[in-house]
């Protein structure tokens, strides 16, 4: 599997903050009249829908930012290799061969073997950082560790944001349940 690294160098600075990922394009026309929810229940339902829509877009933005950083890191590694060893051999296979990729894909898509014990459990998030600064690593290994650091960071950020979203949804769901439990005006 040959992954092409874009040659463009207009990514800007290295990733320092994920704060911009919370900003998503407005998809509604703000000049259209606003249909205010008629009841508290409708307002909480709309809020829950909006949290779902917004959180999906923010997660996509977070992943895009990390993808961009990984591409930047890979480009930097390619330039460092070129500076260290001259022009890299274009025929050199640095990834999985097509056969290896197809074998891996078949195994990933295969049905799980039925066992009598839980094999997935709570798998801890991997920690790659201790060896990324190891001076005994080759240039390629050092950059591979940097990419793994970005992957680890992305996993942690997505997990943290997911937890935040779940807390927010739980508050709105509780408010919705409380509003549904209140007697209606006509029942008083």
ZAVO-800578 format. One line per 4 residues: number of its first residue (from 0); their letters; for each residue x negated, y, z of C-alpha. Coordinates in nm, 4 decimals, m for minus. Each point is the difference from the previous one (the first is absolute). Layout:
NUM	a	X:Y:Z; ...
// end
This chain:
0	xxxx	0.0000:0.0000:0.0000; m0.1650:0.3194:m0.1172; 0.1027:0.3117:0.1892; m0.0745:0.3243:m0.1809
4	xxxx	m0.1164:0.2935:0.2085; 0.1137:0.3308:m0.1520; m0.2896:0.2270:m0.0930; 0.1710:0.3215:0.1143
8	xxxx	m0.1669:0.1821:0.2888; 0.2867:0.2353:0.0830; 0.1197:m0.1765:0.3166; m0.1237:0.2835:0.2159
12	xxxx	m0.1323:m0.0591:0.3488; m0.0203:m0.3207:0.1918; 0.3123:m0.0935:0.1954; m0.0024:0.1755:0.3374
16	xxxx	0.3694:0.0199:0.0893; 0.3204:m0.1789:m0.0885; 0.2134:0.3009:0.0937; 0.0763:0.0883:m0.3651
20	xxxx	0.1605:m0.3427:m0.0472; 0.3115:0.1088:0.1898; 0.0876:0.2522:m0.2691; 0.2098:m0.1531:m0.2757
24	xxxx	0.1540:0.1642:m0.3054; 0.3528:0.1298:0.0401; 0.2272:m0.2125:m0.2163; 0.3212:0.1955:0.0488
28	xxxx	0.0957:0.3339:m0.1487; m0.0061:0.2416:0.2925; 0.2284:0.2383:m0.1876; 0.2835:m0.2539:m0.0003
32	xxxx	0.2609:0.0385:0.2738; m0.0811:m0.2002:0.3103; 0.2569:m0.2576:0.1077; m0.0193:0.0182:0.3752
36	xxxx	0.1008:m0.3237:0.1718; 0.3518:0.0247:0.1356; m0.0694:m0.1916:0.3176; m0.2828:m0.0732:0.2387
40	xxxx	0.0071:m0.3654:m0.1102; m0.0461:0.1001:m0.3654; m0.2830:0.2342:0.0995; m0.1883:m0.2760:0.1849
44	xxxx	0.0542:m0.2433:m0.2882; m0.1383:0.2548:m0.2453; m0.2968:0.0629:0.2300; m0.0785:m0.3748:0.0089
48	xxxx	0.0184:m0.0165:m0.3815; m0.2291:0.3018:m0.0289; m0.2528:m0.1525:0.2417; m0.0118:m0.3149:m0.2175
52	xxxx	m0.0469:0.1981:m0.3225; m0.2608:0.2338:0.1464; m0.1992:m0.2722:0.1760; m0.0246:m0.2088:m0.3187
56	xxxx	m0.1357:0.3028:m0.1874; m0.2468:0.0852:0.2787; m0.1302:m0.3595:0.0086; m0.0497:0.0150:m0.3777
60	xxxx	m0.1889:0.3297:0.0420; m0.2212:m0.1480:0.2729; m0.0851:m0.2978:m0.2200; m0.0673:0.2299:m0.2961
64	xxxx	m0.2408:0.2074:0.2092; m0.1899:m0.3110:0.1088; m0.0021:m0.1390:m0.3546; m0.1510:0.3279:m0.1190
68	xxxx	m0.2642:m0.0188:0.2721; m0.0881:m0.3592:m0.0870; m0.0398:0.0975:m0.3661; m0.2228:0.2908:0.1065
72	xxxx	m0.2097:m0.2325:0.2179; m0.0345:m0.2535:m0.2819; m0.1047:0.2743:m0.2422; m0.2537:0.1231:0.2548
76	xxxx	m0.1330:m0.3573:0.0339; m0.0297:m0.0328:m0.3766; m0.1948:0.3281:m0.0169; m0.2249:m0.1081:0.2899
80	xxxx	m0.0736:m0.3312:m0.1744; m0.0786:0.1822:m0.3227; m0.2332:0.2392:0.1856; m0.1695:m0.2892:0.1823
84	xxxx	m0.0320:m0.2581:m0.2774; 0.0666:0.1893:m0.3200; 0.2866:m0.0828:m0.2324; 0.1942:m0.2962:0.1389
88	xxxx	0.0452:m0.2997:m0.2251; 0.3434:0.0393:m0.1609; 0.0310:m0.3794:m0.0293; m0.0573:m0.0524:0.3722
92	xxxx	0.3089:m0.1475:0.1627; 0.0463:0.1640:0.3385; 0.3515:m0.1243:0.0725; 0.1925:m0.3229:m0.0305
96	xxxx	m0.0183:m0.1834:m0.3283; 0.3292:m0.0499:m0.1830; 0.0049:m0.3680:0.1067; m0.0711:0.0881:0.3639
100	xxxx	0.2743:0.2633:m0.0031; 0.2525:m0.2426:m0.1537; m0.0888:m0.2688:0.2590; 0.0392:0.2519:0.2798
104	xxxx	0.3322:0.1250:m0.1415; 0.1355:m0.3573:m0.0219; m0.0954:m0.0669:0.3620; 0.1600:0.3247:0.1185
108	xxxx	0.3206:m0.0758:m0.1908; 0.0161:m0.3661:0.1101; 0.2561:m0.1121:0.2549; m0.1299:m0.0202:0.3533
112	xxxx	m0.0733:m0.3426:0.1384; 0.2482:m0.0908:0.2709; m0.1710:m0.0411:0.3328; 0.1180:m0.0503:0.3531
116	xxxx	m0.1846:0.3033:0.1340; 0.0124:0.3721:m0.0617; m0.2905:0.0910:m0.2254; 0.0594:0.3707:m0.0517
120	xxxx	0.0535:0.1268:0.3542; m0.1301:0.3429:0.0864; m0.2951:0.0545:m0.2270; m0.2141:0.2849:0.1330
124	xxxx	m0.0998:0.2832:m0.2307; m0.3538:m0.0713:m0.1219; m0.2809:0.2243:0.1178; m0.2748:0.0562:m0.2567
128	xxxx	m0.1773:0.3083:0.1320; m0.2767:m0.1532:0.2099; m0.1829:m0.1335:m0.3042; 0.0680:0.2870:m0.2453
132	xxxx	m0.2994:0.1964:0.1345; m0.2312:m0.3044:0.0045; m0.3219:0.1038:m0.1762; m0.0757:m0.3602:m0.0959
136	xxxx	0.2963:m0.0024:m0.2386; m0.0568:0.0439:m0.3686; 0.1345:0.3105:m0.1691; 0.2931:m0.1945:m0.1443
140	xxxx	0.0796:m0.1638:0.3354; m0.0102:0.3376:0.1743; 0.2494:0.1498:m0.2467; 0.2180:m0.3113:0.0216
144	xxxx	0.0109:0.0511:0.3768; 0.0973:0.3640:m0.0558; 0.2921:m0.1129:m0.2159; 0.1003:m0.2507:0.2685
148	xxxx	m0.0106:0.2858:0.2530; 0.2459:0.1933:m0.2167; 0.2242:m0.3066:m0.0232; m0.0118:m0.0450:0.3767
152	xxxx	0.0788:0.3670:0.0536; 0.2921:m0.0209:m0.2456; 0.1421:m0.3011:0.1850; m0.0255:0.1812:0.3348
156	xxxx	0.1550:0.3190:m0.1376; 0.2906:m0.1835:m0.1656; 0.0617:m0.2015:0.3187; m0.0057:0.3177:0.2103
160	xxxx	0.2328:0.1841:m0.2367; 0.2350:m0.2986:m0.0125; 0.0149:m0.0007:0.3800; 0.0774:0.3732:m0.0012
164	xxxx	0.2777:m0.0507:m0.2571; 0.1485:m0.2889:0.1990; 0.0108:0.2193:0.3124; 0.1702:0.2790:m0.1956
168	xxxx	0.2530:m0.2386:m0.1524; 0.0716:m0.1496:0.3434; 0.0819:0.3471:0.1385; 0.2363:0.0733:m0.2901
172	xxxx	0.1548:m0.3476:0.0256; 0.0611:0.0505:0.3723; 0.1592:0.3390:m0.0692; 0.2150:m0.1603:m0.2718
176	xxxx	0.1083:m0.2807:0.2337; 0.0811:0.2535:0.2726; 0.2049:0.2053:m0.2462; 0.1860:m0.3107:m0.1149
180	xxxx	0.0753:m0.0921:0.3617; 0.1628:0.3343:0.0770; 0.3794:0.0074:m0.0239; 0.1270:0.1809:m0.3088
184	xxxx	0.1785:0.3337:0.0400; 0.3283:m0.1590:m0.1094; m0.0264:m0.2632:0.2750; m0.0266:0.2518:0.2850
// end
